[in-house]
Amino acid sequence: MDIKGHDLGLLSSLDVLLAEANVTRAAVRLGISQPALSAQLARLRDIFSDQLLIPASNGKGMVLTARAAAIKQPLRSALQALLNTVNAPEAFDPYAAVRTFTIATNDNAATMIGVRLIERVTSKHFSGLRVAFRSVEAERLPSLLESGEIDLAWVSRNSVPKGFSSKAVMREEFRMAQRLNHSRGTGSLSLQEFIQLEHVVVSTSGNFNGFVDDYLLDHGYRRRVSVSVQYYSLVPFILEKTDLVCTLPARFLDKFPNMLEGFVLPFSIAPFSLFATWHPRFDKEPGLNWLLREIDNLLQDVT
């Protein structure tokens, strides 16, 4: 194998090709045309004396050869080490840095934490910093964090990818939410009243059951769930116009004092813990460490 200096850029293309296993998607990520990337792949096959990527047997996409699978992680690590050597600053200066921090989260955590983070960043006039929030893609989350396309994710403990770095961000209690002037009144809830009310559940998959239903079934009860939505942000507006109720995180509920009121659940459910997670190769990355400290600081008065 003969890798010359002018061939090093091909290794960056190979890294993306192995990650995507699709020439079209890889070309989009690299910002080049598909024919140009196909030509690079041909050159890489000559260099490695291996096909590297071959059509999948089902006709959908491509699969890595054994050689490609063996070099995928070492290549990623080597390129990242080179990038860190060239680009890593001695320290992260938020006033001088030009950077976009991308955080994967659902709209619940974005409402409870993300808004406060935006407020903190904008109030300090870090003019070169931007913050992007995107949805959590469970299947792709490990690869997106590893590649650095996502800096950080806010997820449940069970959703932290195996072997990834993480830390608890906040613990959250749940309350039953209803609209102001709800027909049931404002008295405390009994379990029988709770299960007879009509409920909204938040489910990214469109299911009509959640952790509350699992708890109730374990104790021989079943509640009435008539609406399922993917987004927490829809719930306040649904509750405001109906007699439906929903079990919500207390801090999320507190964001809507003019629309909703909350009540202690008539049974005991353990608090929910939200975790920040990232790939361990960024453990000492100055920018990420600064972001984690900022999040810690802004939550000190609410955790």
C-alpha positions as MATLAB code, in Angstrom:
seq = 'MDIKGHDLGLLSSLDVLLAEANVTRAAVRLGISQPALSAQLARLRDIFSDQLLIPASNGKGMVLTARAAAIKQPLRSALQALLNTVNAPEAFDPYAAVRTFTIATNDNAATMIGVRLIERVTSKHFSGLRVAFRSVEAERLPSLLESGEIDLAWVSRNSVPKGFSSKAVMREEFRMAQRLNHSRGTGSLSLQEFIQLEHVVVSTSGNFNGFVDDYLLDHGYRRRVSVSVQYYSLVPFILEKTDLVCTLPARFLDKFPNMLEGFVLPFSIAPFSLFATWHPRFDKEPGLNWLLREIDNLLQDVT';
ca = [
       0.000    0.000    0.000;
       1.343    3.411   -0.989;
      -0.346    6.383    0.715;
       1.131    9.652   -0.553;
       0.574   13.046    1.009;
      -1.929   14.073   -1.623;
      -3.949   10.912   -0.945;
      -4.655   11.743    2.711;
      -7.894   13.524    1.801;
      -9.137   10.224    0.410;
      -9.041    8.780    3.914;
     -11.538   11.386    5.096;
     -13.828   10.367    2.257;
     -13.348    6.715    3.168;
     -14.291    7.456    6.770;
     -17.614    8.935    5.647;
     -18.207    6.166    3.104;
     -17.746    3.483    5.758;
     -20.027    5.336    8.158;
     -22.834    5.801    5.618;
     -22.368    2.628    3.507;
     -24.041    4.656    0.773;
     -22.251    6.691   -1.896;
     -25.121    9.142   -2.396;
     -25.489   10.016    1.306;
     -21.713   10.154    1.766;
     -21.391   12.562   -1.158;
     -24.000   14.853    0.407;
     -22.128   14.858    3.739;
     -18.827   15.589    1.999;
     -20.324   18.285   -0.208;
     -19.121   16.740   -3.482;
     -20.870   15.138   -6.438;
     -21.671   11.438   -6.505;
     -19.483   10.825   -9.607;
     -16.551   12.521   -7.876;
     -16.958   10.342   -4.805;
     -17.335    7.221   -6.966;
     -13.994    8.100   -8.554;
     -12.451    8.471   -5.085;
     -13.853    5.093   -4.086;
     -12.263    3.531   -7.160;
      -8.905    5.047   -6.154;
      -9.332    3.766   -2.574;
     -10.070    0.271   -3.854;
      -6.770    0.388   -5.759;
      -4.884    1.623   -2.703;
      -6.300   -1.034   -0.385;
      -6.526   -3.775   -3.008;
     -10.009   -4.446   -1.710;
     -13.559   -3.606   -2.824;
     -14.243   -2.002    0.597;
     -17.971   -1.588   -0.170;
     -20.076   -4.036   -2.160;
     -23.795   -4.040   -3.049;
     -26.004   -5.581   -0.368;
     -27.564   -8.928   -1.259;
     -31.049   -7.472   -0.771;
     -30.294   -4.748   -3.306;
     -30.607   -1.963   -0.731;
     -27.451    0.026   -0.106;
     -23.976   -1.419    0.363;
     -22.154   -3.509    2.933;
     -18.592   -3.325    4.195;
     -16.088   -5.992    3.269;
     -14.159   -7.685    6.071;
     -11.187   -5.417    5.318;
     -13.348   -2.299    5.501;
     -14.949   -3.394    8.766;
     -11.500   -3.995   10.268;
     -10.164   -0.522    9.402;
     -13.338    1.467   10.144;
     -12.675    2.245   13.821;
      -8.852    2.604   13.614;
      -9.310    4.982   10.676;
     -11.872    7.066   12.582;
      -9.580    7.261   15.626;
      -6.549    8.199   13.544;
      -8.378   10.955   11.689;
      -9.808   12.338   14.921;
      -6.364   12.322   16.535;
      -4.965   14.210   13.542;
      -7.843   16.693   13.645;
      -7.384   17.224   17.375;
      -3.670   17.824   16.893;
      -4.239   20.420   14.193;
      -7.299   22.194   15.575;
      -7.437   21.734   19.333;
      -6.950   25.061   21.134;
      -5.117   25.324   24.411;
      -8.406   26.360   26.033;
     -11.941   27.180   24.992;
     -12.722   30.889   24.954;
     -16.490   31.300   24.435;
     -16.030   34.989   23.581;
     -13.620   34.227   20.746;
     -14.805   30.796   19.589;
     -16.881   30.269   16.451;
     -18.796   27.043   16.980;
     -22.192   25.381   16.782;
     -23.132   23.074   19.656;
     -25.651   20.441   18.572;
     -27.744   18.760   21.249;
     -30.091   15.820   20.677;
     -33.136   15.937   22.920;
     -36.896   15.660   23.026;
     -39.053   18.763   23.360;
     -39.602   18.131   27.083;
     -35.912   18.504   27.969;
     -35.529   21.285   25.401;
     -38.276   23.203   27.199;
     -36.928   22.577   30.702;
     -33.200   23.002   30.011;
     -32.693   24.157   26.433;
     -34.500   27.474   26.829;
     -32.407   28.265   29.901;
     -29.218   27.379   28.015;
     -30.173   29.673   25.124;
     -30.942   32.448   27.602;
     -27.555   31.978   29.262;
     -25.582   31.905   26.009;
     -27.329   34.923   24.468;
     -27.212   37.004   27.643;
     -23.419   36.724   27.771;
     -23.077   37.834   24.151;
     -21.001   34.885   22.951;
     -21.400   36.176   19.403;
     -19.607   33.266   17.719;
     -21.598   30.519   19.425;
     -24.745   28.890   18.119;
     -26.916   26.159   19.675;
     -28.877   23.654   17.597;
     -31.436   21.221   18.996;
     -32.471   18.123   17.069;
     -34.557   15.061   17.821;
     -33.056   11.940   19.356;
     -32.632    9.200   16.738;
     -32.163    6.197   19.016;
     -30.689    3.852   16.405;
     -28.240    6.428   15.015;
     -27.392    8.184   18.290;
     -24.140    6.268   18.993;
     -22.729    6.927   15.515;
     -23.838   10.576   15.518;
     -22.147   11.180   18.880;
     -19.035    9.290   17.805;
     -18.690   11.299   14.608;
     -19.203   14.598   16.444;
     -22.225   15.468   14.311;
     -24.005   15.681   17.671;
     -22.036   17.027   20.634;
     -24.358   15.950   23.411;
     -27.655   14.170   24.012;
     -30.132   14.451   26.877;
     -31.703   11.037   27.400;
     -32.983    8.643   30.048;
     -30.540    6.376   31.869;
     -31.625    3.385   29.762;
     -30.967    5.316   26.544;
     -27.296    6.097   27.291;
     -25.326    4.100   24.672;
     -23.198    1.324   26.165;
     -19.658    2.468   26.917;
     -20.431    6.166   26.419;
     -19.680    8.899   28.941;
     -22.618   10.324   30.845;
     -23.661   12.300   33.892;
     -26.979   12.905   35.626;
     -28.355   16.325   34.776;
     -31.572   16.491   36.786;
     -34.151   14.426   38.666;
     -37.774   15.120   37.940;
     -41.051   14.395   39.724;
     -44.301   13.762   37.856;
     -47.692   15.399   38.345;
     -51.113   14.952   36.800;
     -51.897   18.021   34.682;
     -55.342   19.386   33.866;
     -56.663   22.655   32.470;
     -57.673   25.514   34.687;
     -61.358   25.280   35.675;
     -61.464   21.577   34.875;
     -64.869   19.999   35.376;
     -63.561   17.591   37.991;
     -62.613   20.478   40.276;
     -59.349   20.959   42.153;
     -59.529   18.387   44.917;
     -56.842   15.820   45.579;
     -56.932   12.709   43.399;
     -57.941    9.209   44.385;
     -56.657    6.274   42.358;
     -60.193    5.417   41.217;
     -60.754    8.960   39.964;
     -57.385    8.966   38.197;
     -58.067    5.790   36.198;
     -61.570    6.954   35.219;
     -60.353   10.229   33.714;
     -59.412   10.312   30.013;
     -55.682   10.612   29.483;
     -53.190   11.844   26.916;
     -49.923    9.914   26.620;
     -46.686   11.126   25.010;
     -45.183    8.392   22.836;
     -42.672    8.795   20.027;
     -43.951    5.525   18.504;
     -47.651    6.368   18.713;
     -48.403    3.820   21.434;
     -51.270    4.318   23.862;
     -49.389    3.127   26.905;
     -46.408    4.380   28.877;
     -44.637    3.936   32.179;
     -47.784    4.938   34.119;
     -49.765    2.194   32.405;
     -47.039   -0.347   33.171;
     -47.200    0.612   36.841;
     -50.992    0.453   36.945;
     -51.130   -2.935   35.212;
     -48.586   -4.319   37.674;
     -51.043   -3.354   40.434;
     -54.153   -4.616   38.686;
     -55.476   -1.336   37.252;
     -55.998    0.138   33.800;
     -56.591    3.802   32.905;
     -58.410    5.302   29.908;
     -55.972    6.654   27.292;
     -57.730    8.222   24.324;
     -54.988   10.390   22.752;
     -51.343    9.679   21.908;
     -48.970   12.419   20.683;
     -45.282   12.484   19.849;
     -44.504   15.867   21.367;
     -44.803   17.185   24.899;
     -45.297   20.671   23.483;
     -48.705   19.700   22.068;
     -50.071   18.525   25.398;
     -50.777   21.900   27.094;
     -52.844   23.055   24.117;
     -54.815   19.795   24.021;
     -55.508   19.942   27.751;
     -56.496   23.606   27.576;
     -59.365   22.819   25.178;
     -60.600   19.521   26.682;
     -61.197   17.648   29.926;
     -58.325   15.305   29.123;
     -55.481   14.996   31.627;
     -51.830   13.999   31.284;
     -48.994   12.897   33.567;
     -46.187   15.397   32.979;
     -42.803   16.308   34.466;
     -43.342   18.933   37.152;
     -40.869   21.441   35.697;
     -42.426   21.146   32.256;
     -45.859   21.682   33.789;
     -44.586   24.765   35.616;
     -43.923   26.434   32.235;
     -47.690   26.796   31.665;
     -49.136   28.390   34.826;
     -51.805   30.286   32.882;
     -53.086   27.144   31.188;
     -52.561   24.182   33.491;
     -52.421   23.123   37.105;
     -50.821   20.038   38.566;
     -51.756   17.514   41.221;
     -49.839   14.891   43.178;
     -50.351   11.437   41.705;
     -52.398    9.014   43.841;
     -49.584    6.438   43.693;
     -45.825    6.485   44.061;
     -43.594    6.499   40.983;
     -39.843    6.942   41.215;
     -38.512   10.280   39.921;
     -37.187   10.378   36.378;
     -33.461   11.066   35.926;
     -32.241   12.891   32.832;
     -28.689   12.193   31.675;
     -26.284   14.030   29.422;
     -24.258   11.627   27.264;
     -21.388   12.014   24.796;
     -18.720    9.897   23.147;
     -15.735    9.245   25.451;
     -13.248   10.431   22.853;
     -14.511   13.935   23.579;
     -14.039   13.595   27.363;
     -11.247   16.180   27.362;
     -12.470   18.337   24.481;
     -12.399   21.926   25.815;
     -15.565   23.126   24.107;
     -17.694   20.225   25.312;
     -16.335   20.577   28.837;
     -17.256   24.263   28.799;
     -20.785   23.397   27.628;
     -21.208   20.809   30.393;
     -20.091   23.336   33.004;
     -22.550   25.918   31.666;
     -25.384   23.394   31.909;
     -24.358   22.529   35.480;
     -24.304   26.197   36.417;
     -27.690   27.042   34.945;
     -29.329   24.089   36.709;
     -27.884   24.729   40.151;
     -30.935   26.707   41.169;
     -33.495   24.184   39.865;
     -32.117   20.724   40.688;
];
